[in-house]
Amino acid sequence: MTGKTHVVIGITAALTVSFGQPVENQLIVVLASAVSSLIPDLDHPKGKLNQKILLINNNFYRILFYLSLGSLFMYLYYSNQISVFLYLGLISFLIGISSHRGFTHSIIGFLASTSIVTLGTVNYGLTSVYSGFAIGYVLHIIADLFTTKGVKLFYPLKNNISFPIKIKTNSKAEKIIFRLLSIYCACLLFRYLI
């Protein structure tokens, strides 16, 4: 699926789950979900976030960037003994060496990422950030299970898993889903304003 479809899926779910909560909580859940719905595609040089982060959008530079980032986090961990740097370093290394729809699209990738977010949010009373992050991330993986290639859900096993119903990336079906979810979001926002 395209990045914009992943974002609208994350926003739709976040708006639905947070409906009726205070506006501040809704905004945090929606923003966290929108951003995290793009995080699994860090394993692809043309992913929406990588287009903003990487100076050169090719796989060699993506690998070099995430291995360097992982090395920096490991240095910070060994210098300061702050465990979050260790986890960020390990995840950066795994993103660097992972193929598209590998580690970041797996159960273990989801659990590792949400564990790091837990360290930085739940312990400080920012559960709305954690909720939004988990919603966006898991829905990205579920949406990619509908693609023809599927995902390596049980990484490091190399088997691609997909649902029987397939939606080709950037197809007419995906565009219809995008439009319907966008209309649903607009209706939710309109209902909130009433």
Phi, psi and omega per residue, in radians:
M1 nan 2.725 3.131
T2 -1.374 2.823 -3.137
G3 -1.035 -0.715 -3.105
K4 -1.159 -0.575 3.093
T5 -1.211 -0.735 3.082
H6 -1.041 -0.725 -3.133
V7 -1.127 -0.800 -3.108
V8 -1.183 -0.562 3.057
I9 -1.126 -0.803 3.126
G10 -1.099 -0.748 3.136
I11 -1.145 -0.739 3.132
T12 -1.034 -0.845 -3.137
A13 -1.136 -0.729 -3.131
A14 -1.130 -0.740 3.090
L15 -1.098 -0.704 -3.123
T16 -1.155 -0.820 -3.103
V17 -1.179 -0.657 -3.055
S18 -1.616 0.019 -3.103
F19 -1.011 2.295 -3.139
G20 1.628 -0.206 3.084
Q21 -1.398 2.913 3.065
P22 -0.991 2.606 -3.058
V23 -0.973 -0.688 -3.116
E24 -1.069 -0.782 3.122
N25 -1.104 -0.759 3.134
Q26 -1.041 -0.792 -3.123
L27 -1.081 -0.761 3.139
I28 -1.122 -0.791 -3.138
V29 -1.087 -0.776 -3.110
V30 -1.149 -0.795 3.134
L31 -1.121 -0.767 3.127
A32 -1.107 -0.683 3.130
S33 -1.185 -0.712 3.135
A34 -1.091 -0.781 -3.138
V35 -1.200 -0.818 -3.078
S36 -1.201 -0.360 3.099
S37 -1.208 -0.216 3.096
L38 -1.782 -0.265 -3.049
I39 -1.091 -0.696 3.131
P40 -1.016 -0.426 3.140
D41 -1.490 0.222 3.000
L42 -1.117 -0.293 3.123
D43 -1.439 0.096 3.117
H44 -2.201 2.263 -3.076
P45 -1.093 -0.388 -3.117
K46 -1.726 0.138 3.076
G47 -1.041 2.626 -3.059
K48 -0.942 -0.777 -3.136
L49 -1.220 -0.683 3.120
N50 -1.133 -0.508 3.078
Q51 -1.117 -0.475 3.119
K52 -1.567 -0.560 -3.035
I53 -1.513 -0.828 -3.017
L54 -1.417 2.428 3.074
L55 -1.291 -0.609 3.126
I56 -2.185 2.183 -3.055
N57 -1.644 1.198 2.974
N58 -2.309 2.915 -3.018
N59 -1.179 -0.668 3.123
F60 -1.036 -0.820 -3.126
Y61 -1.185 -0.636 3.090
R62 -1.056 -0.818 3.133
I63 -1.073 -0.842 3.140
L64 -1.032 -0.764 -3.125
F65 -1.074 -0.875 -3.065
Y66 -1.271 -0.543 3.041
L67 -1.209 -0.664 3.075
S68 -1.157 -0.747 3.105
L69 -1.081 -0.743 3.092
G70 -1.065 -0.707 3.109
S71 -1.113 -0.711 3.105
L72 -1.087 -0.811 3.123
F73 -1.091 -0.662 3.125
M74 -1.166 -0.688 3.075
Y75 -1.053 -0.797 3.127
L76 -1.091 -0.651 3.112
Y77 -1.117 -0.864 -3.105
Y78 -1.192 -0.467 3.117
S79 -1.366 -0.655 -3.001
N80 -2.012 -0.188 -3.111
Q81 0.978 0.686 3.074
I82 -1.771 2.035 -2.965
S83 -1.069 -0.519 -3.123
V84 -1.060 -0.577 3.108
F85 -1.170 -0.615 3.084
L86 -1.078 -0.831 -3.120
Y87 -1.150 -0.734 3.104
L88 -1.110 -0.657 3.098
G89 -1.117 -0.813 3.139
L90 -1.105 -0.752 3.133
I91 -1.155 -0.699 3.104
S92 -1.062 -0.743 3.089
F93 -1.063 -0.783 -3.116
L94 -1.154 -0.652 3.063
I95 -1.114 -0.721 -3.131
G96 -1.077 -0.720 -3.071
I97 -1.615 -0.145 -3.079
S98 -1.408 2.504 3.003
S99 -1.451 2.931 -3.114
H100 -1.066 2.391 -3.094
R101 1.062 0.625 3.091
G102 -1.827 -1.963 -3.061
F103 -0.926 -0.855 -3.046
T104 -1.204 -0.306 3.130
H105 -1.791 0.305 -3.068
S106 -1.900 2.940 3.073
I107 -1.090 -0.761 -3.132
I108 -1.145 -0.630 3.082
G109 -1.142 -0.729 3.100
F110 -1.093 -0.831 -3.113
L111 -1.125 -0.710 3.125
A112 -1.130 -0.786 -3.118
S113 -1.142 -0.783 -3.139
T114 -1.210 -0.491 3.076
S115 -1.140 -0.726 3.112
I116 -1.136 -0.736 3.124
V117 -1.120 -0.620 3.098
T118 -1.043 -0.774 3.138
L119 -1.017 -0.641 -3.070
G120 -1.638 -0.103 -3.061
T121 -2.202 -1.030 -3.011
V122 -1.058 -0.700 3.141
N123 -1.132 -0.288 -3.131
Y124 -1.957 0.272 3.093
G125 1.342 0.354 -3.131
L126 -1.820 0.913 -3.078
T127 -1.136 -0.435 3.110
S128 -1.122 -0.650 3.092
V129 -1.131 -0.803 3.134
Y130 -1.060 -0.792 -3.130
S131 -1.046 -0.844 3.132
G132 -1.086 -0.739 3.136
F133 -1.047 -0.858 -3.111
A134 -1.098 -0.711 3.139
I135 -1.072 -0.917 -3.100
G136 -1.094 -0.734 -3.082
Y137 -1.172 -0.890 -3.075
V138 -1.156 -0.616 3.126
L139 -1.233 -0.503 3.030
H140 -1.075 -0.829 -3.137
I141 -1.092 -0.787 3.140
I142 -1.077 -0.751 3.136
A143 -1.083 -0.710 3.134
D144 -1.241 -0.293 3.028
L145 -1.178 -0.327 3.102
F146 -1.528 -0.072 -3.133
T147 -1.458 2.847 -3.081
T148 -1.124 -0.605 -3.141
K149 -1.422 -0.433 -3.097
G150 1.207 -2.816 -3.132
V151 -2.392 2.786 3.044
K152 -1.508 1.268 -3.027
L153 -1.034 -0.589 -3.088
F154 -1.865 0.623 3.085
Y155 -0.832 2.392 0.280
P156 -1.493 0.054 3.021
L157 -1.117 2.502 -3.001
K158 -1.584 0.025 -3.118
N159 -1.238 2.273 3.045
N160 -1.511 2.310 -3.140
I161 -1.935 2.370 3.064
S162 -2.597 2.778 3.081
F163 -1.362 2.751 3.123
P164 -1.101 -0.561 3.107
I165 -1.451 2.201 -3.078
K166 -1.982 2.433 3.058
I167 -2.183 2.024 -3.128
K168 -1.244 2.423 3.136
T169 -1.038 2.287 3.118
N170 1.128 0.415 3.130
S171 -1.483 3.069 3.096
K172 -1.066 -0.692 3.140
A173 -1.097 -0.742 3.118
E174 -1.139 -0.687 3.131
K175 -1.138 -0.628 3.082
I176 -1.149 -0.767 3.095
I177 -1.031 -0.785 3.129
F178 -1.019 -0.828 -3.109
R179 -1.145 -0.763 -3.141
L180 -1.089 -0.761 3.121
L181 -1.171 -0.619 3.089
S182 -1.118 -0.726 3.101
I183 -1.120 -0.753 3.117
Y184 -1.040 -0.781 3.110
C185 -1.057 -0.764 3.132
A186 -1.078 -0.720 3.111
C187 -1.111 -0.729 3.103
L188 -1.087 -0.767 3.128
L189 -1.141 -0.686 3.109
F190 -1.125 -0.743 3.141
R191 -1.116 -0.608 3.113
Y192 -1.150 -0.619 -3.104
L193 -1.297 -0.364 -3.112
I194 -1.323 nan nan
